[in-house]
Amino acid sequence: MLDLRQLRYFVAVAEAEHVGRAADRLRMSQSPLSRQIAQLEKSLGLTLFERSQQRIRLTSDGRVFLTEARALLRHADRLENLGRRLGRGEEGGLCIGYVADAIHTGILPTALRALREERPEIHVALYDQESTEQFEGLRQRSLDIALVRTPPPEDDPDLKAYPLLTDPLLLALPASHLLAAQEKLMPDDVNGQPWIAVGDSQDQGWRDTFVTSCLAYGFTPDIRLDAADPLTALGLVASGLGLALVQRSMVRGMVEGIVVRELPWYGGAVQLWAAWHRVDLRPVVASFRETVLAGQGATCTEANTAVSDR
């Protein structure tokens, strides 16, 4: 069985890439720390580090093990915190996974504000994670609710989901652009224009997906720049570097130097879903879930379909 203490030692050494510095951080002697790492490697039958006189480096197996060790330690910390709160007679905290869209659409802040007003004693921990990580967190019970772009499969034996909103994509273009004077824009108008493609960390093929969607609606983008997120894209648009498709919720406040146009013929949108485990262990989880669902569609167009058995 894994020793959590040894895992903490391993993470400290891996991050410092030096046993001495890790020992100083852990406030222990170097020799006992080296022995603990050696014992961990022996018990696993795995070489975690490549050692030299100056420093030690993780092996390829060690890098994989580090990722999982960090996840396990985070879960252990949350579990310990929950146990202490339950031991004090409290209902425990809420562990919420989310994607950035849950913030700028207002869904998560609105739900948290309602929770704070009703239950100010509840501790909330927020985790910015991709959908797959959140689903795993729900299954391991390290997350209580997940706010994701894509739902789990309808036949998932453990998880349920419900759509919160659909956030339409709008065209953002520089205020100085010739097309900015036109109220209605058609595919031919934007065909071949310089574009800024907005990345999607949850879709490794996001660039191809973007180009394919453009072709489907009758225009070909001349992609000049890639932006990691919508805010970056808006900044690039404001600088006159190209056009971009950005969620409606991102342009509510408007950015100086940008003009926004709806494209009725373009059906692109970003969806937001709530997902949770089928078995509720604590009433506070069910209560917060209902708060989230009650606030659906507050800022964008509500989704039209739902996973049954809410």
C-alpha positions, 0 to 999 in steps of 0.5 A, a space after each residue: 500500500 502506498 505511503 502518503 508521506 513517501 509520496 509527499 517526499 517524492 513530489 518535493 524531490 521531483 519539484 526541487 530536482 535536488 534532494 538537499 533543497 527538498 530536505 530543507 523545504 521539508 525540514 528534515 535531514 537529507 539522508 532520511 529523505 534519500 532512504 524514503 525515496 529509495 524505499 518507495 522505488 523499491 516497493 514500486 519496482 520502479 526507477 523514478 529518478 536519474 541520478 547524477 552528482 549535481 542533481 536528479 531528474 525524473 525518468 519518463 515513468 517518474 513524470 507519469 507517476 508524479 502527475 498521479 501522485 499530485 492528484 492523489 495527494 490533492 484528493 487526500 487533502 480534500 478528504 482529510 478536510 472533509 473528515 475534520 469538518 464532519 467531525 466538528 458536526 459541519 456538513 462539509 465543504 463543496 468541491 466544484 470543478 469548472 471550465 472558464 465559461 462557467 465564470 464569464 457567463 455568470 452561472 457559477 458566480 451567481 450560484 456561489 453568491 446565492 450559496 453564500 447568502 443562504 449558507 455562509 458557513 459552507 467552505 467552497 473549493 474551486 478547481 479549474 479542470 478539463 471535462 475529463 478530469 472533472 468526470 474522474 473527480 466526480 467518480 472518485 467523489 473528490 468533486 461534488 459537481 462539475 461544470 463542463 462544456 460537454 456532458 458525459 455519455 447518456 448511458 454513463 453508469 455513474 454520472 448524470 448531466 443537465 444543460 445550463 445554457 448555450 452561448 452563441 458565437 458572435 463575430 468580433 472585428 476591429 472598429 477600423 475594419 471596412 466591414 464594421 460599417 455593415 450591420 449585416 454580414 454574409 459568408 462572402 463578406 468574411 471569406 478570405 479575411 484575416 482570422 484569429 482562431 480561438 483555442 480550445 484546450 479540451 479539443 486537441 483538434 480544435 483548429 481543424 474543427 474551427 476551419 471545418 465549421 467555417 467551410 460548412 457555412 460557406 467561407 474560408 478563414 485566412 488564419 493569421 494567429 491562434 489565441 489561447 482564449 477568448 480574452 486574448 482573441 479580443 485583445 488581438 482583434 482590438 489591435 486590428 489583427 483580424 476577425 474572431 468568433 467569440 461567445 456572446 458572454 465574453 463581449 457583454 462589456 464590449 472592448 474598446 476598438 471592437 465591433 460585434 455582429 451577430 451572424 444568424 446564418 452561423 450556428 456555432 455556440 459554446 454549451 455549458 452543462 452541469 454534471 454530478 454523481 448519481 448517488 448524493 451523499 450529502 444534502 448540501 450537494 443536492 441543494 447547491 446543484 438545484 441552485 445551479 440549475 435554477 440559474 440556468 440561462 440567466 445570461 445566454 440562450 438556454 439549451 433546448 435539450 436535456 439529459 433525462 432523469 434530472 
